[in-house]
Structure formats: C-alpha cells, structure tokens
C-alpha cells in the first residue's frame, strides 16, 4: 500500500450541496450543544450534568470544553483534513461544541455554528492551495502517516485481548492477525490488508469476554450469597433513578436527534468526511467499504462509554454510537442515508436505558470496550508519532526529524499543553513553517523527491 495519496485526493474543494450540508450540520450541532443535549467530546459530557442542574455557569463549561478540545482541533483535526482532503469530526464538531456552549442566546448558537462551517468549506481550500505551493510542502509530507496508521491500527484488538485476558490469548490473537494480514495481501491485494484481521480480532475479544461473563453468572447462580453481596439493584439503586431521568430527557427531544442522525449520515454518504484517523485516509483512497469496516469495529470500543456518560449526564454524543458513520459510507444515495441516519439515532435514544442495564449484566464485555479504547489510543499514538517522523524526514531530512522530534519532546517535557495524540502532527506543521522560513533565509535546502 502506497504511503502517498493521489494528488487530487487531497483537494479540499466541495460542491454546493456538500457546502450546504456542512454549514447546516455545524449550525445544528452548535444549537444542540447550546441546549446541552449532546456534545462530541466525550470528556466534556460528564461536566454537562452540573451545567444542566445550574451548578456550573456557561462560561465555566465553555472553558472546560475549550481546554479539552483545542489541541485536537488545531493539532489533529486541521492537519488531517489538510493532508487527506477529507473532513473529520475533530475539525467540525469540537468547535461547534465550544461555540454552542459559549453562545449566550439560543438563536445565536446556530449562527456561530454555521459561520464555522463556512470557514471550513471556504477557507481550508485556500489554505491547502497556499501550503502546497510552499518550497517545503509539509501537507504532502503529512501523507506519510497513512501507512503506519492503516497497518498499526489493525493491531488494536490484539492489545485489548492481551490487557484483559493475558499474554497467552494475546499472543494467539497476534499470530492469527498476522497470518490474516499476510493472507489478505497475498490473495486479495485490492482489499485493505487489516480489514479481515481486525474483524477476527474484535470477534475474539467479544467472545472471550462473553464466555467469562457466562461463567461468572453460572457461578453466581450456584452461590446465592454472592448475588446478595452485589449491592442494591433496581429502584433502590440511586444511579438507576439518575439514568432513568437522563434517558427520559433525551427521549423528549427524539425528533431533534433524528434530524441530527440524518445529517451526520448524509455527510458520511457524501464521502467528504471520515470518522477517524485511519478512516480519513481510506476515504481519500475511495476505499469506502474498508472505511466502513474500520469505523464499525471502533463502535465496540465506544458504545459503553457513550451510553454510560449519556445516562449519567443527560447529554448524548453528536455522532451517537458512531454507527451512522459506516452506514453512511455504504449508502447508495443521499435520501436513503437521511432515512437510515434518522432511524439509527431513534433506535439508539429509545434503547439507551435497556443498553445501560444490559451492560451491567455483562461487565466483562463492558470492560472490553475500555480496553479497546485504550488499545486504539496506543496504536494510533505510535502510528501518528512514527508517521510524523517519516513526514519530518520527507520534508527536511535529519533537520526535519530534529525539529519535529524536538517539538514533540518539548511538549512532553512541558506537561503536554498539546495532547499527545495531536502533538506530532502539530509539530510537523510548525516544523514545516520553520523550514520554509529557513529556506527563505537561505539557510536550508528542501529535500528532493
């Protein structure tokens, strides 16, 4: 698999329908964030409970949202969009979280969101064109991240299995995935090499977790004293009361969530949007089936987190359980995407309480999602760092590695003012600008090829 994308795949030009959908969706997500009904940032959602209750001010909640989101917007979302030509949720939905919560008036929130959408669809193309004309083209160099991201990402089920079930099962999963990647590259060279391996790895993890829960339930039935010691349940559990009130709050706004689901699914169907790092590169390569598989596997790592935080806070996720991403990629036309997106969100909101109860019955499956999220973060963290150093070498050789690696290490030493996941791509952008300045000062000659 080539580490470079086709030149035309990085163009950030949009048709009129695509521009209108992005602007309208940004307006809608800002309005929903203003209402504290949903935000994209999972870290912000727990803070919304105090805001909904009136225990926290709008300005304080905005400060939390900005602090948790700024690094991802400028360090990951913008560089990924500029290097792939594909929009992403960090660039679109994290800013609308901030703008929506910040807005002092309900009517102002969608205006601010629409303005941000306009900046994205009309401003990024010009920035992309200017950057590609620089002597040191750091955006093209950033495309070097595609190969490590796509291949290392396939290993996240192996890491999750190892962490939850030990080295033996993790080692077995690793051997199985490696064999499947090699077989796929040999037998089906046009298929994304990690797709089958990831599917089998996730199925193995879920299978191990379900088997452990089944055995645990059998042991509890054989020992009634263990069930009695488990603590309060049902209506006597104070958390059940909170979860019920939160679920009811979300159901009251079901039509609005259905419109949101339809919009997100439509944007994914237009193939100008990718739900994740690996997905963005796959969408840029027009490999929509592989992109759908990748985002579908990610769903298993985020359903329990989104469900529990939504039930605890009364605020949902802007992309829901993210099932609308893979569904949208595969939809044959926009109208079907609108219908499917609305129905998926309706089902998610209506089944939220039942899902929360189901997760309490299968604790190992719930824990698997936490291990999956951790594994996804670790694999992507390594892939992005390695790919960023490859980009640094492409644009500046040893000096490029020194600058980019030095900025990354400086960020670590300063306590990570830029989150680790976004620090390396941000360092490539800053390093690329610095190398261009050195070129104009006749102190640096760009690497050829």
Secondary structure, 3 states (H helix, E strand, C coil): CCCCCCHHHHCCCCCHHHHHHHHHHHHHHHHHHHCCCEECCHHHHCCHHHHHHCCCCHHHHHHHHHHHHHHHHHHHHHHHHHHHCCEEHHHHHHHHHHHHHHCCCHHHHHHHHHHHHHHHHHHHHHHHHHHHCCCCCHHHHHCCHHHHHHHHHHHHHHHHHHHHHCHHHHHHHHHHHHHHHHHHHHHCCCCCCCHHHHHHHHHHHHHHHHHHHHHHHHHHHHCHHHHHCCCCCHHHCHHHHHHHHHHHHHHHCHHHHHHHHHHHHHHHHCCCEECCHHHHHHHHCCCHHHHHHHHHHHHHHHHHHHHHHHHHHCCEECCCCCHHHHHHHHCCCHHHHHHHHHHHHHHHHHCHHHHHHHHHHCHHHHHHHHHHHHHHHHHHHHHHHHHHHHHHHHHHHHHHHHHHHHHHHHHHHCCCCCCHHHHHHHHHHHHHHHHHHHHHCCCCCCCCC
